[in-house]
Amino acid sequence: MTRTGSLGIGTTNPGTWKLAVNGNIRAKEIKVETGWSDFVFEDSYNLPTLEEVEQHIKEKGHLKDIPSAKEVEENGIFLGEMDAKLLQKIEELMLYTLQQQKEIEILRQKIGELQEKQ
């Protein structure tokens, strides 16, 4: 342990980290305290269209707000931040699914009306 209260395991230089481990870590549980992504469900949230999502994937090769494989390889990730971003994408997927279900119900109704006219 250094005088600054930082601890290095497998390293003598923890840098700016309170705990730096040069090696694998095994734990039964890790609690990460960070912001969360429920803002996706607020009326003010601007859900990208699926066309915008597709365009971003074509241009960048990954989802918006999610780092590329190269970025992760070079910089790693912060688990709490990444969990929040992944939850954001799951919540966006749920909104797309709900939109599509409403469209399916409208189409079923229209098909039923057309079949009744025949």
GIFEN-V981685 format. One record per residue. N is the residue number from 1. RES is the residue in one letter. SS is DSSP state (a for helix, b for strand, c for the rest). NEAR is the number of other ideal C-beta (glycine too) atoms within 10 Angstrom. D_LAST is the distance of its C-alpha to the last C-alpha in whole Angstrom. Layout:
N;RES;SS;NEAR;D_LAST + N;RES;SS;NEAR;D_LAST
This chain:
1;M;c;8;82 + 2;T;c;10;83 + 3;R;c;5;85 + 4;T;c;9;82 + 5;G;c;8;80 + 6;S;c;15;78 + 7;L;b;14;78 + 8;G;b;16;77 + 9;I;b;11;77 + 10;G;c;9;77 + 11;T;c;13;78 + 12;T;c;8;81 + 13;N;c;10;79 + 14;P;c;19;76 + 15;G;c;8;76 + 16;T;c;7;74 + 17;W;c;12;72 + 18;K;c;9;74 + 19;L;b;10;73 + 20;A;b;16;73 + 21;V;b;13;72 + 22;N;c;11;73 + 23;G;c;7;71 + 24;N;c;6;68 + 25;I;c;8;67 + 26;R;c;4;66 + 27;A;c;6;65 + 28;K;c;4;64 + 29;E;c;4;62 + 30;I;c;8;62 + 31;K;c;6;61 + 32;V;c;11;60 + 33;E;c;5;60 + 34;T;c;11;58 + 35;G;c;9;56 + 36;W;c;11;52 + 37;S;c;17;49 + 38;D;a;12;47 + 39;F;a;11;47 + 40;V;a;17;44 + 41;F;a;11;42 + 42;E;c;7;44 + 43;D;c;4;42 + 44;S;c;5;44 + 45;Y;c;14;43 + 46;N;c;6;42 + 47;L;c;14;40 + 48;P;c;14;39 + 49;T;c;10;36 + 50;L;a;12;35 + 51;E;a;8;36 + 52;E;a;12;39 + 53;V;a;16;40 + 54;E;a;11;39 + 55;Q;a;13;41 + 56;H;a;15;44 + 57;I;a;12;44 + 58;K;a;8;44 + 59;E;a;9;47 + 60;K;a;11;49 + 61;G;c;10;48 + 62;H;c;15;47 + 63;L;c;17;46 + 64;K;c;16;47 + 65;D;c;9;50 + 66;I;c;15;50 + 67;P;c;17;53 + 68;S;c;12;53 + 69;A;a;9;55 + 70;K;a;10;58 + 71;E;a;12;58 + 72;V;a;13;58 + 73;E;a;9;60 + 74;E;a;9;63 + 75;N;a;9;63 + 76;G;c;10;61 + 77;I;c;13;59 + 78;F;c;12;60 + 79;L;a;11;58 + 80;G;a;15;57 + 81;E;a;13;56 + 82;M;a;16;54 + 83;D;a;15;52 + 84;A;a;16;51 + 85;K;a;18;50 + 86;L;a;13;48 + 87;L;a;14;47 + 88;Q;a;20;46 + 89;K;a;16;43 + 90;I;a;11;42 + 91;E;a;17;41 + 92;E;a;19;40 + 93;L;a;11;37 + 94;M;a;12;36 + 95;L;a;13;35 + 96;Y;a;15;33 + 97;T;a;10;32 + 98;L;a;10;31 + 99;Q;a;12;29 + 100;Q;a;11;27 + 101;Q;a;10;26 + 102;K;a;10;25 + 103;E;a;10;23 + 104;I;a;10;21 + 105;E;a;10;20 + 106;I;a;10;19 + 107;L;a;10;17 + 108;R;a;10;16 + 109;Q;a;10;15 + 110;K;a;10;13 + 111;I;a;10;11 + 112;G;a;10;10 + 113;E;a;9;9 + 114;L;a;9;7 + 115;Q;a;8;5 + 116;E;a;7;5 + 117;K;a;6;4 + 118;Q;c;4;0
